Amino acid sequence: MALQAAALVPSTFSVPKEGKSGASFKDSSLFGVSLSDHIKADFTSSASRCKREFNHRIGAVRAQTTATATPAITRSTVDGKKTLRKGSVIITGASSGLGLATAKALAETGKWHVIMACRDFLKAERAAKSAGMSKENYTIMHLDLASLDSVRQFVDSYKRSGRPLDVLVCNAAVYQPTAKEPTFTAEGFELSVGTNHLGHFLLSRLLLDDLKQSDYPSKRLIIVGSITGNTNTLAGNVPPKANLGDLRGLAGGLNGLNSSAMIDGGDFDGAKAYKDSKVCNMLTMQEFHRRFHEETGITFASLYPGCIATTGLFREHIPLFRLLFPPFQKYITKGFVSEEEAGKRLAQVVSDPSLTKSGVYWSWNKDSASFENQLSQEASDQDKARKIWELSEKLVGLA
Ligand SMILES: NC(=O)c1ccc[n+]([C@@H]2O[C@H](COP(=O)([O-])OP(=O)(O)OC[C@H]3O[C@@H](n4cnc5c(N)ncnc54)[C@H](OP(=O)(O)O)[C@@H]3O)[C@@H](O)[C@H]2O)c1
């Protein structure tokens, strides 16, 4: 009942960083093309790439993976001028909620090809259809973040597709507020941290080179955060609070056997595990920024999209909570954000030319204006970020 309690309290303590006009903004929610040179490539090369891509998909790729798209590159046929190609963006967990709304918002601009990286192929296909997304604007690929093998297979399939990667959005998450006992990923990590943090950590690391190679004007890696992991907010202060402690559980592998299933080594608490995983997401974004921004030019960002009280994130909550939460957010706290609005916000972080600053945690005020928000002490602890990076590398087999 922890996040539920957090959900009932407005988070009025978020303070934007200095230097922004929104110095008095309060987060009233509750939770928390270079002009592409390679377009010069002749049509033959573009066509053969499509053919290669098609062959890969028909053959090697797992059954759940499919291609629904035409090539991502557009060319000017008028006067030979370079034109902007479509951006390629991978969004994890695009089968519902924020991920789906973002996929829709980007796809309908006609400027983006969205790779919906989802664990349930059919659900994703139905979701894309019911959102009215047109087939040439998206591709669904199978990805189960609770299995590192699946992450590696996804990355292999993506690389073999020959499609460029311009933006990666780590959005998928599980939240188990009522779980009495921990459940585990394929490799035996507690499910929330294993999926939300470790799965995304491996995915981002393996796709970093592809992002580096992108010739898109602004390449970005976005990891969705949450207010609930930030104890500098009222919502983030409702027990159980996020707290990674000295990381002894993470160091032990989060397996509940020879180590605790919790990062801090404490007793299992599903709501806290989710909040802890969100702290890891926000720290990982900053560590990426410190290690790679200058060298690669990639923009690393995180965000709190607002309280999207209607999404599947709350599916494991008690029915009464699910019934009361959306109207409570809408009419009492006024912290409610629709899936559509939240999708536009994340789409902004993906594509808005004014949001290229790296290392930033974005939030929106009640007029839906973006501002750089401040992270809690723990969620901006550089030493912890480095340690989590190093421990995570070991756990996912990168070190
Ligand atoms: N809702 C909010 O108020 C809120 C507030 C702050 C931050 N957020 C963040 O927003 C993001 C999206 O959440 P949401 O509210 O949109 O929830 P959601 O509707 O439940 O979406 C979560 C997505 O993650 C996918 N997913 C779960 N486990 C996965 C796995 N093992 N492999 C691949 N995909 C998996 C789900 O797939 P299935 O469809 O197959 O289940 C679903 O598509 C999360 O990072 C969450 O922390 C949400």
The ligand as an SDF file (V2000), in Angstrom:
LIG
                    3D

 48 52  0  0  0  0  0  0  0  0999 V2000
    1.6780    5.6040  -14.7950 N   0  0  0  0  0  0  0  0  0  0  0  0
    2.2920    6.5590  -14.1040 C   0  0  0  0  0  0  0  0  0  0  0  0
    1.6850    7.3310  -13.3690 O   0  0  0  0  0  0  0  0  0  0  0  0
    3.7730    6.7250  -14.2090 C   0  0  0  0  0  0  0  0  0  0  0  0
    4.3720    7.7540  -13.4790 C   0  0  0  0  0  0  0  0  0  0  0  0
    5.7540    7.9190  -13.5630 C   0  0  0  0  0  0  0  0  0  0  0  0
    6.5020    7.0980  -14.3700 C   0  0  0  0  0  0  0  0  0  0  0  0
    5.8920    6.1000  -15.0640 N   0  0  0  0  0  0  0  0  0  0  0  0
    6.7530    5.2580  -15.8790 C   0  0  0  0  0  0  0  0  0  0  0  0
    6.2090    5.1850  -17.1840 O   0  0  0  0  0  0  0  0  0  0  0  0
    6.6670    3.9920  -17.8090 C   0  0  0  0  0  0  0  0  0  0  0  0
    5.5120    3.2930  -18.4900 C   0  0  0  0  0  0  0  0  0  0  0  0
    4.5660    2.9140  -17.5180 O   0  0  0  0  0  0  0  0  0  0  0  0
    3.0040    2.9450  -17.8000 P   0  0  0  0  0  0  0  0  0  0  0  0
    2.4060    3.7440  -16.7130 O   0  0  0  0  0  0  0  0  0  0  0  0
    2.7340    3.3000  -19.2130 O   0  0  0  0  0  0  0  0  0  0  0  0
    2.6210    1.4190  -17.5030 O   0  0  0  0  0  0  0  0  0  0  0  0
    2.0680    0.2680  -18.4580 P   0  0  0  0  0  0  0  0  0  0  0  0
    0.8910    0.7290  -19.2360 O   0  0  0  0  0  0  0  0  0  0  0  0
    1.9050   -0.9170  -17.5920 O   0  0  0  0  0  0  0  0  0  0  0  0
    3.2490    0.0270  -19.4780 O   0  0  0  0  0  0  0  0  0  0  0  0
    4.3580   -0.7490  -19.1290 C   0  0  0  0  0  0  0  0  0  0  0  0
    4.8720   -1.4170  -20.3790 C   0  0  0  0  0  0  0  0  0  0  0  0
    6.0160   -2.1890  -19.9920 O   0  0  0  0  0  0  0  0  0  0  0  0
    5.8870   -3.4500  -20.5990 C   0  0  0  0  0  0  0  0  0  0  0  0
    6.6500   -4.4760  -19.9140 N   0  0  0  0  0  0  0  0  0  0  0  0
    6.5000   -4.9270  -18.6500 C   0  0  0  0  0  0  0  0  0  0  0  0
    7.3620   -5.9170  -18.4270 N   0  0  0  0  0  0  0  0  0  0  0  0
    8.0910   -6.1060  -19.5490 C   0  0  0  0  0  0  0  0  0  0  0  0
    9.1040   -7.0010  -19.9450 C   0  0  0  0  0  0  0  0  0  0  0  0
    9.5600   -7.9370  -19.1350 N   0  0  0  0  0  0  0  0  0  0  0  0
    9.6270   -6.8930  -21.1810 N   0  0  0  0  0  0  0  0  0  0  0  0
    9.1460   -5.9550  -22.0460 C   0  0  0  0  0  0  0  0  0  0  0  0
    8.1540   -5.1080  -21.7390 N   0  0  0  0  0  0  0  0  0  0  0  0
    7.6280   -5.1790  -20.5020 C   0  0  0  0  0  0  0  0  0  0  0  0
    4.3990   -3.7420  -20.5740 C   0  0  0  0  0  0  0  0  0  0  0  0
    4.1330   -4.7830  -21.4780 O   0  0  0  0  0  0  0  0  0  0  0  0
    2.7470   -5.6010  -21.4790 P   0  0  0  0  0  0  0  0  0  0  0  0
    1.7990   -4.7170  -22.2250 O   0  0  0  0  0  0  0  0  0  0  0  0
    3.0810   -6.8410  -22.2110 O   0  0  0  0  0  0  0  0  0  0  0  0
    2.3610   -5.8010  -20.0620 O   0  0  0  0  0  0  0  0  0  0  0  0
    3.8580   -2.3930  -20.9910 C   0  0  0  0  0  0  0  0  0  0  0  0
    3.9240   -2.2450  -22.3910 O   0  0  0  0  0  0  0  0  0  0  0  0
    7.3390    3.1830  -16.7060 C   0  0  0  0  0  0  0  0  0  0  0  0
    8.7340    3.3300  -16.8190 O   0  0  0  0  0  0  0  0  0  0  0  0
    6.8530    3.8270  -15.4250 C   0  0  0  0  0  0  0  0  0  0  0  0
    7.7770    3.6800  -14.3840 O   0  0  0  0  0  0  0  0  0  0  0  0
    4.5560    5.8990  -15.0100 C   0  0  0  0  0  0  0  0  0  0  0  0
  1  2  1  0
  2  3  2  0
  2  4  1  0
  4  5  1  0
  4 48  2  0
  5  6  2  0
  6  7  1  0
  7  8  2  0
  8  9  1  0
  8 48  1  0
  9 10  1  0
  9 46  1  0
 10 11  1  0
 11 12  1  0
 11 44  1  0
 12 13  1  0
 13 14  1  0
 14 15  2  0
 14 16  1  0
 14 17  1  0
 17 18  1  0
 18 19  2  0
 18 20  1  0
 18 21  1  0
 21 22  1  0
 22 23  1  0
 23 24  1  0
 23 42  1  0
 24 25  1  0
 25 26  1  0
 25 36  1  0
 26 27  1  0
 26 35  1  0
 27 28  2  0
 28 29  1  0
 29 30  1  0
 29 35  2  0
 30 31  1  0
 30 32  2  0
 32 33  1  0
 33 34  2  0
 34 35  1  0
 36 37  1  0
 36 42  1  0
 37 38  1  0
 38 39  2  0
 38 40  1  0
 38 41  1  0
 42 43  1  0
 44 45  1  0
 44 46  1  0
 46 47  1  0
M  CHG  2   8   1  16  -1
M  END
$$$$
